[in-house]
């Protein structure tokens, strides 16, 4: 038995739930990590004193992304179903989810972060959706990024697969705060703006602010997941891109 993939701690007399990805340095968002996150949120989000979630990570990087192995045809459907359930759980959280990012925050890791309410990033952080480089696309990010940063900027990141630094991410609205200690900045935000609020009224405020957003993401994600599984994964190049990455060889595209 290895160490658990997630460290869970309830602090501030039940007002703050701290979740820390605990498999550095990659902190891969695999089936075990997804299950741990979903379980923690299921257990603690109903807490009546809870005012915020702080999602952070051990080690130098937030997350290298989802498990490439689990994206292969035999396991992709189950993996996406669970990942997207987690994304919707965060998107629909009844309390603010604050995310503290260091180092690389890529792929499925950025999808999880972008589902939250506010992102605090260290100056050296890199954020991106590199899936297109493997001839696949990022279903959740295809729904979340246009909402956060606008259609044109989202398309740039989704089509190019390029990573951007924290400063550019802040400039385009993907990151809310750039700070040397993003976890500390998130805690300071909690103490100043959330800790003294009515927990019950805060839930109504979050629900009101995200009402249409949650429904838009839910509807689009279902369609985009179908596009990924039924159409994309039936192509040669999608399977080739994933297989080549795992084999550590250059892909051979057939453009089909």
C-alpha positions as semicolon CSV with decimal commas, in nm:
position;residue;x (nm);y (nm);z (nm)
1;X;0,000;0,000;0,000
2;X;0,143;0,335;-0,103
3;X;0,079;0,667;0,060
4;X;-0,267;0,814;-0,007
5;X;-0,277;1,039;-0,315
6;X;-0,451;1,321;-0,130
7;X;-0,399;1,488;0,208
8;X;-0,728;1,606;0,358
9;X;-0,750;1,844;0,652
10;X;-1,040;2,039;0,799
11;X;-0,919;2,364;0,957
12;X;-1,044;2,690;1,107
13;X;-1,306;2,519;1,323
14;X;-1,461;2,354;1,020
15;X;-1,456;2,664;0,800
16;X;-1,175;2,560;0,560
17;X;-1,120;2,229;0,383
18;X;-0,759;2,188;0,269
19;X;-0,695;1,932;-0,003
20;X;-0,334;1,869;-0,105
21;X;-0,235;1,653;-0,400
22;X;0,026;1,428;-0,242
23;X;0,206;1,237;-0,514
24;X;0,491;1,470;-0,613
25;X;0,653;1,559;-0,829
26;X;0,399;1,487;-1,102
27;X;0,078;1,471;-0,895
28;X;-0,088;1,289;-1,185
29;X;-0,466;1,319;-1,192
30;X;-0,526;0,945;-1,229
31;X;-0,814;0,724;-1,117
32;X;-0,685;0,707;-0,758
33;X;-0,642;1,085;-0,731
34;X;-0,983;1,150;-0,885
35;X;-1,149;0,906;-0,647
36;X;-0,977;1,063;-0,345
37;X;-1,082;1,414;-0,447
38;X;-1,441;1,312;-0,513
39;X;-1,463;1,127;-0,182
40;X;-1,325;1,422;0,015
41;X;-1,563;1,666;-0,151
42;X;-1,862;1,435;-0,104
43;X;-1,780;1,401;0,263
44;X;-1,704;1,761;0,351
45;X;-1,892;1,997;0,117
46;X;-2,220;1,954;0,307
47;X;-2,054;2,084;0,627
48;X;-2,263;2,376;0,746
49;X;-1,966;2,573;0,883
50;X;-1,754;2,529;0,569
51;X;-1,673;2,853;0,388
52;X;-1,403;2,753;0,138
53;X;-1,189;2,477;-0,008
54;X;-0,816;2,530;-0,062
55;X;-0,675;2,297;-0,325
56;X;-0,295;2,283;-0,341
57;X;-0,017;2,033;-0,405
58;X;0,297;1,890;-0,249
59;X;0,626;1,926;-0,432
60;X;0,742;2,172;-0,696
61;X;0,451;2,118;-0,937
62;X;0,074;2,134;-0,906
63;X;0,015;1,857;-1,163
64;X;0,161;1,731;-1,489
65;X;-0,192;1,633;-1,592
66;X;-0,408;1,326;-1,629
67;X;-0,278;0,974;-1,680
68;X;-0,199;0,920;-2,049
69;X;-0,233;0,542;-2,004
70;X;-0,590;0,587;-1,883
71;X;-0,672;0,783;-2,201
72;X;-0,619;0,477;-2,423
73;X;-0,934;0,331;-2,585
74;X;-0,982;0,051;-2,331
75;X;-1,003;0,282;-2,031
76;X;-1,082;0,628;-2,171
77;X;-1,459;0,608;-2,119
78;X;-1,436;0,518;-1,750
79;X;-1,158;0,769;-1,688
80;X;-1,339;1,059;-1,855
81;X;-1,664;0,975;-1,678
82;X;-1,497;1,000;-1,337
83;X;-1,282;1,302;-1,423
84;X;-1,580;1,492;-1,559
85;X;-1,786;1,403;-1,254
86;X;-1,508;1,558;-1,044
87;X;-1,496;1,867;-1,267
88;X;-1,871;1,916;-1,232
89;X;-1,844;1,862;-0,856
90;X;-1,592;2,147;-0,834
91;X;-1,778;2,370;-1,082
92;X;-2,096;2,321;-0,881
93;X;-1,932;2,350;-0,538
94;X;-2,162;2,539;-0,300
95;X;-1,863;2,725;-0,153
96;X;-1,562;2,895;-0,314
97;X;-1,280;2,667;-0,425
98;X;-0,942;2,844;-0,404
99;X;-0,656;2,685;-0,600
100;X;-0,287;2,742;-0,526
101;X;-0,055;2,660;-0,817
102;X;0,321;2,617;-0,832
103;X;0,533;2,485;-1,116
104;X;0,354;2,301;-1,392
105;X;-0,024;2,296;-1,402
106;X;-0,103;2,113;-1,723
107;X;-0,371;1,908;-1,892
108;X;-0,611;1,748;-1,648
109;X;-0,441;1,938;-1,368
110;X;-0,537;2,270;-1,525
111;X;-0,889;2,141;-1,592
112;X;-0,928;2,070;-1,220
113;X;-0,784;2,411;-1,131
114;X;-0,997;2,597;-1,386
115;X;-1,312;2,440;-1,243
116;X;-1,246;2,627;-0,918
117;X;-1,340;2,984;-0,836
118;X;-1,007;3,162;-0,789
119;X;-0,655;3,060;-0,894
120;X;-0,346;3,187;-0,709
121;X;-0,020;3,112;-0,892
122;X;0,351;3,147;-0,822
123;X;0,552;3,362;-1,066
124;X;0,730;3,059;-1,213
125;X;0,415;2,857;-1,277
126;X;0,331;2,725;-1,623
127;X;-0,028;2,659;-1,725
128;X;-0,143;2,488;-2,042
129;X;-0,347;2,225;-2,223
130;X;-0,091;2,028;-2,428
131;X;-0,335;1,753;-2,533
132;X;-0,340;1,854;-2,901
133;X;0,030;1,765;-2,921
134;X;-0,079;1,403;-2,862
135;X;-0,354;1,437;-3,125
136;X;-0,634;1,452;-2,869
137;X;-0,815;1,744;-2,708
138;X;-0,908;1,849;-2,357
139;X;-1,284;1,800;-2,311
140;X;-1,329;1,982;-1,979
141;X;-1,093;2,265;-2,076
142;X;-1,289;2,308;-2,401
143;X;-1,587;2,394;-2,182
144;X;-1,415;2,583;-1,899
145;X;-1,156;2,801;-2,071
146;X;-1,395;2,993;-2,299
147;X;-1,596;3,077;-1,987
148;X;-1,290;3,197;-1,793
149;X;-1,087;3,378;-2,057
150;X;-1,310;3,423;-2,362
151;X;-1,341;3,223;-2,681
152;X;-1,042;3,358;-2,876
153;X;-0,789;3,320;-2,593
154;X;-0,922;2,975;-2,509
155;X;-0,889;2,867;-2,871
156;X;-0,527;2,984;-2,877
157;X;-0,438;2,759;-2,582
158;X;-0,649;2,464;-2,696
159;X;-0,533;2,466;-3,060
160;X;-0,164;2,539;-2,998
161;X;-0,111;2,335;-2,682
162;X;0,134;2,600;-2,565
163;X;0,205;2,664;-2,201
164;X;0,189;3,014;-2,060
165;X;0,353;3,168;-1,757
166;X;0,166;3,291;-1,452
167;X;0,200;3,655;-1,560
168;X;0,039;3,596;-1,900
169;X;-0,223;3,377;-1,737
170;X;-0,300;3,663;-1,499
171;X;-0,316;3,913;-1,784
172;X;-0,577;3,709;-1,971
173;X;-0,781;3,628;-1,660
174;X;-0,697;3,261;-1,615
175;X;-0,506;3,333;-1,293
176;X;-0,656;3,573;-1,039
177;X;-0,349;3,645;-0,823
178;X;0,025;3,602;-0,881
179;X;0,214;3,562;-0,552
180;X;0,544;3,414;-0,440
181;X;0,350;3,202;-0,191
182;X;0,022;3,118;-0,366
183;X;-0,101;2,902;-0,079
184;X;-0,038;3,186;0,164
185;X;-0,213;3,431;-0,068
186;X;-0,514;3,201;-0,090
187;X;-0,524;3,172;0,289
188;X;-0,502;3,550;0,322
189;X;-0,794;3,587;0,082
190;X;-0,991;3,337;0,288
191;X;-0,918;3,518;0,614
192;X;-0,997;3,863;0,478
193;X;-1,299;3,790;0,261
194;X;-1,459;3,458;0,351
195;X;-1,386;3,353;0,709
196;X;-1,616;3,612;0,866
197;X;-1,906;3,570;0,623
198;X;-2,225;3,379;0,698
199;X;-2,160;3,028;0,572
200;X;-2,523;2,979;0,473
201;X;-2,551;3,310;0,288
202;X;-2,218;3,250;0,113
203;X;-2,364;2,932;-0,033
204;X;-2,654;3,129;-0,180
205;X;-2,411;3,384;-0,326
206;X;-2,200;3,111;-0,491
207;X;-2,509;2,937;-0,625
208;X;-2,647;3,261;-0,770
209;X;-2,316;3,363;-0,931
210;X;-2,265;3,028;-1,101
211;X;-2,624;2,932;-1,183
212;X;-2,610;2,960;-1,565
213;X;-2,239;2,875;-1,574
214;X;-2,291;2,535;-1,410
215;X;-2,569;2,443;-1,649
216;X;-2,373;2,555;-1,956
217;X;-2,069;2,350;-1,856
218;X;-2,282;2,045;-1,772
219;X;-2,457;2,046;-2,110
220;X;-2,148;2,117;-2,318
221;X;-1,931;1,867;-2,132
222;X;-2,173;1,583;-2,208
223;X;-2,156;1,661;-2,580
224;X;-1,780;1,712;-2,585
225;X;-1,724;1,384;-2,398
226;X;-1,931;1,205;-2,662
227;X;-1,727;1,374;-2,939
228;X;-1,405;1,256;-2,774
229;X;-1,508;0,896;-2,714
230;X;-1,718;0,820;-3,020
231;X;-1,545;1,023;-3,290
232;X;-1,193;1,131;-3,190
233;X;-1,094;0,794;-3,044
234;X;-1,209;0,620;-3,363
235;X;-0,931;0,796;-3,555
236;X;-0,584;0,658;-3,623
237;X;-0,396;0,970;-3,514
238;X;-0,554;1,000;-3,168
239;X;-0,449;0,648;-3,074
240;X;-0,112;0,695;-3,243
241;X;-0,041;1,014;-3,049
242;X;-0,110;0,853;-2,713
243;X;0,075;0,534;-2,801
244;X;0,380;0,721;-2,932
245;X;0,397;0,931;-2,616
246;X;0,396;0,622;-2,396
247;X;0,656;0,455;-2,619
248;X;0,868;0,773;-2,610
249;X;0,892;0,789;-2,988
250;X;0,787;1,050;-3,246
251;X;0,428;1,004;-3,366
252;X;0,355;0,915;-3,727
253;X;0,046;1,106;-3,836
254;X;-0,177;0,975;-4,112
255;X;-0,416;1,270;-4,083
256;X;-0,710;1,040;-4,029
